[in-house]
Amino acid sequence: MECVPNFSEGRDLRKIEKIADSFRAKAGVKLLDYSNDPDHNRMVITAIGEPGALKEAVLEAIGKAVELIDLTKHSGQHPRMGAADVVPFIPVRGCSMADAVALSKEVAGEAAKRYKLPVFLYEKSASSPKRENLANIRKGEFEGMAEKLKSEAWFPDFGPAEPHPTAGVVAIGARMPLIAYNVNLGTNDLSIADSIAKKVRFVGGGLRFCKAMGVELTERGIVQVSMNMTDYTRTALYRAFELVRIEARRYGVPVAGSEIIGLAPMEALVDTASYYLGLENFSISQVLEARIME
């Protein structure tokens, strides 16, 4: 099983390392990657492991986040509602989506009990259709959660009906592999990135499995179209890149580069390379490393 928890800390390296330590030197768990972004003020961890061992590591990390992160003093470009903001489980090998859903519910119940956190189940674990989309749950962010949780429609799936005073709430669920893919633009005008994001994302009439928003990268003096590709098998990375580039042309703005946050499936990268190289009838079975791992 894979887990890719997102935490609302991207600047304090001491806190980042303490949270990442939850996945280090643990039997049955392997820390694959972790990265932080000061502008987003967010970190993303990628870990895999046996379900039971992974469960305990994730719960430890949530506890560290609750202890170390104070959202009353937090600011950043990325929307957030909790110290441990979102915790997705992804079936990788020898387990099913049903297994991931079951594990997500176990972790949700225990996190609520241990840390007095309100927990929402989302994506494949959602208790109602309107809770499937993380954006619907996150709307209002940390500052608006106290009022939001007063509504019967937004009573949490686990835990108290009021946010933790410093750690907010958390969304936990099971989903397909997601690729965090960002395209940087050669301008510092955030309104341009916002406008392009609205056209690229599905709710704005764009790509079916793409969520997007404009982000200001203050330290670099540029802006970014930050995207979550929720099903790379049906909306390829190269389509997102090309659509952003097409929309940027109307503003006379160049694409300055792109980035992947965390890990991405090899198939998604092979698909993109095949497109740009114009390879005919190419498949992942022709990739040396893929054959070695068979």
C-alpha positions as CSV (number, residue, x, y, z in Angstrom):
1,M,0.0,0.0,0.0
2,E,1.1,3.5,-0.8
3,C,0.3,6.6,1.3
4,V,1.0,10.2,0.2
5,P,0.1,12.5,3.2
6,N,0.3,16.3,2.8
7,F,1.3,18.4,5.8
8,S,0.9,22.2,6.2
9,E,4.6,22.9,6.7
10,G,7.1,23.8,4.0
11,R,9.5,26.2,5.7
12,D,10.7,24.9,9.0
13,L,13.2,22.2,8.3
14,R,13.2,21.0,11.9
15,K,9.5,20.3,11.8
16,I,9.7,18.7,8.4
17,E,12.3,16.3,9.5
18,K,10.5,15.3,12.6
19,I,7.4,14.5,10.7
20,A,9.4,12.5,8.1
21,D,11.1,10.6,10.9
22,S,7.7,8.9,11.5
23,F,8.4,6.8,8.3
24,R,12.1,6.1,8.9
25,A,13.6,3.0,10.4
26,K,10.2,1.3,10.7
27,A,9.7,-2.4,9.9
28,G,7.4,-3.0,7.0
29,V,7.5,0.7,5.9
30,K,9.7,2.5,3.4
31,L,10.0,6.3,3.0
32,L,10.3,6.8,-0.7
33,D,10.3,10.5,-1.0
34,Y,9.5,13.8,0.7
35,S,9.6,17.3,-0.5
36,N,8.6,20.8,0.7
37,D,7.8,24.1,-0.9
38,P,8.2,27.4,1.0
39,D,5.7,29.3,-1.2
40,H,3.0,26.6,-0.8
41,N,4.2,26.2,2.8
42,R,3.5,22.5,2.4
43,M,5.2,19.2,2.4
44,V,4.4,15.9,0.7
45,I,5.6,12.5,1.8
46,T,5.5,9.3,-0.2
47,A,5.7,6.0,1.7
48,I,4.9,2.4,1.0
49,G,4.5,-0.5,3.3
50,E,2.4,-3.4,4.7
51,P,-1.0,-2.0,5.7
52,G,-0.6,-2.6,9.4
53,A,2.9,-1.0,9.7
54,L,1.9,1.8,7.3
55,K,-1.1,2.6,9.4
56,E,1.0,3.1,12.6
57,A,3.6,5.2,10.8
58,V,0.9,7.5,9.3
59,L,-0.8,7.9,12.7
60,E,2.5,8.8,14.3
61,A,3.1,11.4,11.5
62,I,-0.4,12.9,12.0
63,G,0.4,13.1,15.7
64,K,3.6,14.9,15.0
65,A,1.8,17.4,12.7
66,V,-0.8,18.1,15.4
67,E,2.0,18.7,17.9
68,L,4.3,20.9,15.7
69,I,2.0,22.8,13.4
70,D,-0.1,25.8,14.5
71,L,-2.4,26.8,11.7
72,T,-3.3,30.1,13.5
73,K,0.2,31.2,12.5
74,H,0.3,29.5,9.1
75,S,0.2,31.2,5.7
76,G,1.0,30.0,2.2
77,Q,-0.2,29.8,-1.4
78,H,-1.8,26.4,-1.1
79,P,-5.3,26.1,0.4
80,R,-5.3,24.1,3.6
81,M,-7.6,23.1,6.4
82,G,-5.4,21.0,8.7
83,A,-1.9,20.5,10.0
84,A,-2.1,17.0,8.5
85,D,-4.2,18.2,5.6
86,V,-5.0,15.2,3.5
87,V,-4.0,11.5,3.8
88,P,-4.7,9.4,0.7
89,F,-4.0,5.6,0.5
90,I,-3.3,4.1,-2.9
91,P,-3.3,0.3,-3.7
92,V,0.0,-0.6,-5.4
93,R,0.6,-4.3,-5.4
94,G,-1.1,-7.3,-3.8
95,C,-4.0,-5.2,-2.5
96,S,-7.2,-3.7,-3.9
97,M,-9.0,-0.4,-3.7
98,A,-11.4,-2.0,-1.2
99,D,-8.4,-2.7,1.0
100,A,-7.3,0.9,0.7
101,V,-10.8,2.1,1.6
102,A,-10.8,-0.2,4.7
103,L,-7.4,1.0,5.8
104,S,-8.4,4.7,5.3
105,K,-11.4,4.2,7.6
106,E,-9.3,2.5,10.3
107,V,-6.8,5.3,10.2
108,A,-9.5,7.9,10.3
109,G,-11.2,6.4,13.3
110,E,-7.9,6.1,15.2
111,A,-6.7,9.6,14.3
112,A,-10.0,11.1,15.6
113,K,-9.7,9.1,18.8
114,R,-6.0,9.8,19.5
115,Y,-5.8,13.4,18.5
116,K,-9.4,14.7,18.9
117,L,-9.4,15.6,15.2
118,P,-12.5,15.9,13.0
119,V,-12.0,13.6,10.0
120,F,-13.7,13.7,6.6
121,L,-13.6,10.6,4.4
122,Y,-13.0,11.6,0.7
123,E,-12.6,10.1,-2.8
124,K,-13.3,6.4,-2.9
125,S,-13.9,6.3,0.9
126,A,-16.4,9.2,0.9
127,S,-19.6,8.7,2.9
128,S,-21.6,10.8,0.4
129,P,-21.1,12.0,-3.2
130,K,-20.5,15.6,-2.3
131,R,-17.5,14.5,-0.1
132,E,-15.8,12.7,-2.9
133,N,-14.1,15.9,-4.2
134,L,-11.5,17.2,-1.8
135,A,-12.1,20.8,-2.9
136,N,-15.7,20.6,-1.6
137,I,-14.4,19.5,1.8
138,R,-11.6,22.1,2.0
139,K,-13.7,25.0,1.0
140,G,-13.5,27.6,3.7
141,E,-10.1,26.4,4.7
142,F,-8.9,26.4,8.4
143,E,-10.3,29.8,9.2
144,G,-13.8,28.8,8.0
145,M,-14.0,25.3,9.4
146,A,-15.6,26.2,12.8
147,E,-18.6,27.7,11.1
148,K,-18.7,25.0,8.4
149,L,-18.8,22.2,11.0
150,K,-21.9,23.7,12.6
151,S,-23.9,22.6,9.5
152,E,-25.4,19.1,9.7
153,A,-24.4,18.7,6.1
154,W,-20.7,18.9,7.1
155,F,-20.7,16.9,10.3
156,P,-17.4,15.0,10.2
157,D,-17.3,11.3,9.6
158,F,-15.2,10.8,12.7
159,G,-14.2,12.9,15.7
160,P,-15.7,16.1,17.2
161,A,-17.9,18.5,15.4
162,E,-15.5,21.4,15.9
163,P,-12.0,21.8,14.5
164,H,-8.9,21.3,16.6
165,P,-7.8,24.8,17.8
166,T,-4.4,24.6,16.1
167,A,-4.5,21.6,13.8
168,G,-7.9,22.0,12.1
169,V,-9.4,19.0,10.4
170,V,-8.1,16.2,8.1
171,A,-9.3,14.4,5.1
172,I,-8.5,10.7,4.8
173,G,-9.4,8.5,1.9
174,A,-8.4,6.1,-0.9
175,R,-7.8,7.0,-4.5
176,M,-6.1,6.4,-7.8
177,P,-2.4,7.5,-8.1
178,L,-2.4,11.3,-8.4
179,I,0.3,13.3,-10.0
180,A,1.1,16.8,-8.6
181,Y,2.2,18.6,-11.8
182,N,3.0,22.3,-12.0
183,V,3.7,24.5,-15.0
184,N,5.7,27.7,-14.3
185,L,5.0,30.8,-16.3
186,G,7.5,33.6,-17.3
187,T,5.5,36.4,-15.5
188,N,4.8,37.6,-12.0
189,D,1.1,38.4,-12.8
190,L,-1.0,36.0,-10.7
191,S,-4.2,36.9,-12.5
192,I,-2.8,35.3,-15.6
193,A,-2.1,32.0,-13.8
194,D,-5.5,32.1,-12.2
195,S,-7.2,32.7,-15.6
196,I,-5.3,29.8,-17.2
197,A,-6.0,27.5,-14.3
198,K,-9.7,28.2,-14.7
199,K,-9.6,27.2,-18.3
200,V,-7.5,24.1,-17.8
201,R,-9.4,22.5,-14.9
202,F,-12.4,20.3,-15.4
203,V,-14.9,22.5,-13.6
204,G,-14.0,25.3,-15.9
205,G,-14.6,23.2,-19.1
206,G,-11.0,22.0,-19.3
207,L,-9.4,18.6,-18.9
208,R,-11.5,15.9,-17.3
209,F,-9.1,14.6,-14.7
210,C,-7.3,17.9,-13.9
211,K,-7.7,20.2,-10.9
212,A,-5.8,23.5,-11.2
213,M,-5.2,26.8,-9.5
214,G,-2.8,29.8,-9.9
215,V,0.0,30.1,-7.4
216,E,2.5,32.9,-6.8
217,L,6.2,31.8,-6.4
218,T,7.4,34.8,-4.5
219,E,11.0,33.7,-4.1
220,R,11.4,33.2,-7.9
221,G,9.3,36.2,-8.9
222,I,7.1,34.1,-11.2
223,V,3.7,32.4,-11.1
224,Q,2.6,28.8,-11.6
225,V,-0.4,26.8,-12.7
226,S,-0.5,24.2,-10.0
227,M,-2.3,21.0,-11.0
228,N,-3.4,17.7,-9.6
229,M,-3.8,15.1,-12.3
230,T,-6.3,12.7,-10.7
231,D,-6.2,9.9,-13.4
232,Y,-3.1,10.0,-15.7
233,T,-4.4,7.1,-17.7
234,R,-7.3,9.2,-19.0
235,T,-5.8,12.7,-19.0
236,A,-2.1,12.6,-19.9
237,L,0.5,15.0,-18.6
238,Y,1.4,16.3,-22.0
239,R,-2.2,17.4,-22.6
240,A,-2.1,19.5,-19.5
241,F,1.3,21.0,-20.4
242,E,0.2,21.8,-24.0
243,L,-3.1,23.3,-22.9
244,V,-1.4,25.6,-20.4
245,R,1.1,26.6,-23.1
246,I,-1.7,27.4,-25.6
247,E,-3.6,29.5,-23.1
248,A,-0.4,31.3,-22.1
249,R,0.1,32.5,-25.7
250,R,-2.9,34.7,-25.6
251,Y,-1.2,36.7,-22.8
252,G,2.2,36.7,-24.6
253,V,3.6,34.7,-21.7
254,P,6.2,31.9,-22.1
255,V,6.3,28.6,-20.2
256,A,9.3,28.7,-18.0
257,G,9.4,25.1,-17.1
258,S,7.4,22.4,-15.2
259,E,7.8,20.2,-12.2
260,I,6.5,17.0,-10.6
261,I,6.0,17.1,-6.9
262,G,6.8,13.8,-5.2
263,L,6.7,10.6,-7.3
264,A,5.0,9.7,-10.5
265,P,4.1,6.4,-12.2
266,M,6.6,5.4,-14.9
267,E,3.7,4.8,-17.3
268,A,2.8,8.5,-17.1
269,L,6.3,9.6,-18.0
270,V,6.7,7.0,-20.8
271,D,3.4,8.2,-22.3
272,T,4.6,11.8,-22.3
273,A,8.1,10.9,-23.7
274,S,6.4,8.8,-26.4
275,Y,4.2,11.7,-27.4
276,Y,7.0,14.3,-27.7
277,L,9.4,11.9,-29.5
278,G,6.7,10.8,-31.9
279,L,7.3,7.1,-31.1
280,E,5.1,4.7,-32.9
281,N,3.6,1.6,-31.1
282,F,5.9,2.2,-28.1
283,S,5.0,0.6,-24.8
284,I,6.3,0.6,-21.2
285,S,7.5,-3.0,-21.8
286,Q,10.3,-1.5,-23.9
287,V,11.7,0.4,-21.0
288,L,14.7,-1.4,-19.6
289,E,14.0,-0.8,-15.9
290,A,10.4,-2.0,-16.3
291,R,11.6,-5.3,-17.8
292,I,14.1,-5.7,-15.0
293,M,11.4,-5.3,-12.4
294,E,9.1,-7.9,-13.9
